[in-house]
Amino acid sequence: MTSLAIAPQSAGLTASLPAGGPDPARFDWAEAWYPVAYVEDLDPVQPTRFTLLDRGIVIWWDTKGQAWRVFEDKCPHRLAPLSEGRVNESGELECPYHGWTFSGDGACTHIPQQAADGQGNQSGRACALALPTAIAQGLLFVYPGQAKNAPQVKLPIIGPLEEEPDGWVVLNTFRDLPYDALTLLENVLDASHIPYTHHKTVGKRENAAPMEMEVLNAGKQGFQGLWPEGPRKGTLGTQHTTFIAPALMYHDLTSKQFGRTLTVVYATPTSKGQCRLFARFPFKFSSKLPATVIGLTPRWYSHIGNNGVLEDDQIFLHLQERELEKAIGKASPKENRTYAQACYLPTQADRYVLAFRNWVSDFQADPFPGQSLAPALSQAALLDRYHSHTQHCKSCRTALNRIQTLRWVLLGVSAVVWSLLPIAIATGSLTSLTAILLGLLPLATAAAWAGLGILERRFYEGRAIPPRNLPEKKAKAKG
């Protein structure tokens, strides 16, 4: 399930370096693997820009090497972004500014302005900086640290899927979020918020209850936790939680009713106050029907629902982390130790949150130390779906284009029928019933056009009012 490029790793080699670097007192975020895209969403024709740890990178398909490559997104010549260039006819990456061309390993193969006997392209200074890449479980991973370390650092993959690869049905989504990777991880580790925050989406307020969480072990590489009672007041079974530093966590739940369910989150840090979420939901159902239903559900339709769930807490998490910054100052190691003083955490439900924040402070594990958050965004920007998801998702882009095309077709049909109907009636070529049916057709197409318009908006923007804040229906009085 795993392949590597740039920094190959032999199948029999066991990872010998810990993620985060060798310093036992500090976690270096550069020395770890991060997912940057689902492979199925990448375009082999066009370069794709991404930001990883405040560093611009470009993802492109090397037709000669038959592999996805990742370079630092700047040409060594004049620092122009290579992501604005193209993959040329030779299958190499071409800079948009002066046409310098690079092969899959970063070597400069052509400088158009160079004399025939020139050798400037053979200099090390002419090379693009290639980063180690790996593909595992459908994700493209990138290693932003020292390339020599990459083959010896373990990929952060989902253990249960690797150990028992058969029988899983996996739902995948992603989104660029307007808050830190640290905020995202803290939020998803906290199972206690689900009944309230996600009421009417994936939770119910009445399921809120005392939660006795246990942290089984903890260290620089993360921690494991146990919730013996589990969600829904113990009706689903015990839930296990794993945090693999610095950016992966998953809840693992097995119940007699539904089978085994994982809730997996990768929090890829892009820049201060921003990250890309990769959410994965692997299921092993106890019956075939749910798997069949999921298999028949279009990926884009699932993403609309997933985006709604993310928007349940997107606005207040964006604002919350700014309040936290005010309470503890810029995130330096000493200031991070005051997290428990800034927030009042009296119950066992916050055990995982405390364990995570202790990891951040104990190992100086802030990805952007000393940086300040930007001013808060507007509600419209926080609810934007197109730029944070749709434009990057192959399934949603395709669905949106088809919906827009269909709306134009419906308009055309309606216009043609309305223009021809009076003529047909005047000539007496239609029966009364046929005339009535044709008269209703434009109304039907108009209704379909309007319905598709509502669906189209869901690819662009989220709900201004989350379901939990909608008025509750009053219970009918008995008697």
C-alpha positions, -999 to 999 in steps of 0.1 A, spaced: 0 0 0 30 23 2 55 36 -23 81 63 -21 99 87 -45 129 109 -41 139 93 -8 132 55 -14 126 32 16 131 -5 11 102 -27 21 123 -45 48 137 -13 64 122 -5 98 119 32 106 149 40 128 143 77 135 115 91 156 92 117 141 101 152 154 139 148 153 164 133 179 161 160 206 141 143 234 129 177 247 117 192 215 94 181 186 105 195 153 75 197 130 97 197 99 110 162 107 77 144 100 55 132 71 23 151 62 -5 143 38 -11 171 13 -37 156 -10 -58 125 -18 -42 111 -50 -76 109 -67 -80 147 -64 -47 156 -81 -46 167 -117 -17 150 -137 -19 177 -163 -17 208 -141 8 216 -113 -9 221 -79 2 246 -53 1 239 -16 15 255 15 31 233 41 45 248 73 45 283 58 65 270 28 51 270 -8 54 237 -26 43 225 -60 29 190 -67 32 177 -103 30 144 -122 63 133 -137 54 113 -168 89 101 -173 93 87 -138 56 79 -135 54 94 -100 41 124 -82 68 149 -74 69 178 -50 93 207 -53 97 239 -33 75 263 -53 102 287 -65 125 286 -96 162 289 -86 166 315 -114 144 344 -102 122 327 -76 90 327 -97 64 301 -85 67 269 -105 31 261 -98 22 289 -123 41 270 -150 32 238 -168 42 202 -174 56 205 -209 56 182 -239 86 164 -226 68 156 -193 90 180 -173 81 210 -151 86 243 -169 89 277 -151 64 303 -164 89 332 -163 118 322 -185 111 286 -194 137 269 -173 128 232 -172 132 206 -145 132 168 -144 116 147 -117 147 148 -94 149 186 -96 178 188 -121 176 217 -146 175 202 -181 171 233 -202 177 270 -200 163 286 -233 185 317 -229 217 297 -226 242 294 -254 245 260 -271 278 252 -253 267 267 -220 267 246 -188 249 268 -164 221 243 -161 246 217 -147 253 238 -116 237 227 -83 223 262 -81 202 256 -111 183 228 -95 148 229 -81 146 217 -45 128 183 -45 111 171 -13 107 134 -3 72 120 -12 53 89 -4 19 74 -13 1 54 13 -36 45 19 -46 68 -10 -28 99 3 2 117 -10 26 124 18 55 150 19 85 152 42 96 189 46 126 182 68 161 168 59 157 145 30 182 120 43 160 114 73 128 107 53 133 70 46 140 63 83 109 81 97 77 61 99 47 72 78 17 82 100 -8 57 85 -40 43 100 -28 12 118 -60 -9 118 -63 -5 80 -28 -17 75 -32 -46 100 -66 -58 87 -68 -45 51 -99 -64 40 -136 -55 45 -133 -17 51 -155 9 35 -139 43 37 -154 77 34 -129 105 28 -131 143 28 -109 173 33 -111 211 38 -88 240 43 -97 253 78 -93 289 92 -77 278 124 -45 261 136 -37 224 133 -33 225 171 -69 238 174 -82 212 151 -65 183 169 -76 196 203 -112 198 190 -114 163 175 -97 147 205 -125 162 226 -154 138 222 -175 156 248 -184 185 224 -202 163 199 -237 161 216 -239 199 218 -219 214 190 -231 188 164 -267 186 177 -290 177 148 -261 168 125 -241 139 141 -250 144 177 -279 149 201 -279 170 233 -297 143 252 -266 120 248 -244 143 269 -233 126 301 -203 124 325 -172 110 307 -144 92 325 -114 92 301 -80 75 307 -47 84 292 -29 51 290 6 62 279 21 95 267 54 107 253 70 126 225 54 104 198 19 110 211 -5 92 235 -32 66 237 -65 70 255 -94 48 266 -130 58 272 -145 26 288 -181 36 286 -179 51 251 -204 74 233 -242 76 236 -241 68 273 -224 35 268 -248 21 242 -221 17 216 -192 2 235 -157 12 246 -138 38 225 -100 38 220 -82 70 210 -47 73 194 -27 105 189 3 100 166 25 131 168 24 156 153 -8 156 132 -28 123 132 -54 111 156 -82 85 155 -110 72 176 -116 34 173 -151 21 183 -165 -14 179 -202 -20 186 -225 -50 181 -250 -28 164 -228 -13 137 -195 -31 137 -161 -13 138 -159 25 131 -129 47 130 -129 85 130 -96 96 116 -82 132 113 -50 144 98 -42 181 106 -17 193 81 -3 227 92 -2 252 63 4 285 81 -3 302 114 -41 300 119 -47 277 90 -45 240 83 -58 214 59 -80 187 74 -81 152 60 -109 133 76 -114 96 70 -142 74 82 -134 37 78 -162 13 86 -164 -25 90 -201 -31 92 -218 -61 107 -242 -62 78 -239 -56 40 -266 -30 37 -248 1 51 -218 -7 29 -240 -9 -1 -257 24 7 -223 41 12 -210 26 -21 -240 41 -40 -237 76 -24 -218 100 -47 -186 113 -31 -196 149 -37 -229 144 -19 -211 131 11 -188 161 10 -218 185 12 -229 168 45 -193 167 58 -188 204 52 -220 211 71 -206 192 101 -173 211 100 -192 244 99 -210 235 131 -179 247 150 -158 265 124 -167 300 134 -163 297 171 -130 277 169 -116 305 147 -126 330 174 -117 308 203 -81 304 194 -78 342 193 -91 344 228 -66 317 238 -38 337 223 -48 368 243 -50 347 275 -15 331 272 3 354 248 22 342 218 28 305 218 63 301 233 72 270 254 69 288 288 37 305 279 21 273 267 24 259 302 -3 283 313 -30 267 292 -46 251 322 -47 285 339 -63 301 309 -90 274 306 -110 259 335 -110 221 330 -126 205 361 -139 172 346 -125 140 333 -140 148 299 -110 171 292 -83 145 299 -73 141 262 -73 179 257 -49 183 287 -27 154 275 -25 171 241 -17 205 255 9 189 278 25 173 247 27 208 231 43 224 261 65 195 272 81 191 237 80 227 225 57 215 198 42 246 183 46 245 145 48 284 143 65 296 175 63 333 182 39 340 153 7 359 159 -28 351 145 -41 374 118 -73 395 125 -105 375 126 -122 368 93 -158 377 84 -186 352 87 -188 350 49 -151 341 46 -155 315 74 -184 298 56 -167 298 22 -168 263 7 -156 269 -28 -121 281 -21 -116 259 10 -129 227 -7 -148 226 -40 -120 240 -62 -96 214 -49 -119 184 -50 -122 165 -83 -156 150 -74 -172 183 -63 -157 203 -92 -172 178 -116 -206 177 -100 -207 216 -98 -199 219 -135 -226 193 -144 -252 211 -122 -244 244 -138 -247 229 -173 -280 212 -165 -294 245 -153 -286 261 -186 -302 232 -204 -334 236 -184 -335 273 -192 -331 265 -229 -359 239 -228 -382 262 -210 -375 291 -234 -381 268 -265 -414 254 -252 -427 288 -242 -419 302 -276 -434 273 -296 -464 267 -275 -485 297 -287 -478 289 -323 -488 252 -319 -520 262 -301 -529 288 -328 -524 263 -356 -546 238 -338 -520 210 -340 -523 201 -303 -550 184 -284 -562 202 -252 -545 176 -230 -512 179 -249 -513 217 -247 -519 216 -209 -490 192 -205 -467 213 -226 -478 244 -207 -468 227 -174 -434 217 -187 -418 252 -184 -431 253 -148 -415 220 -140 -382 230 -156 -383 263 -137 -389 244 -104 -360 220 -113 -338 250 -122 -345 267 -89 -339 234 -69 -306 229 -87 -297 265 -78 -301 258 -41 -279 227 -45 -253 248 -65 -251 273 -36 -241 244 -13 -208 241 -32 -200 277 -25 -211 286 10 -222 270 43 -251 276 66 -252 309 85 -271 293 114 -259 259 126 -287 233 132 -281 233 169 -292 270 171 -325 266 152 -356 267 173 -368 234 186 -402 221 178 -425 223 207 -438 189 219 -475 184 214 -495 187 246 -511 155 257 -548 151 264 
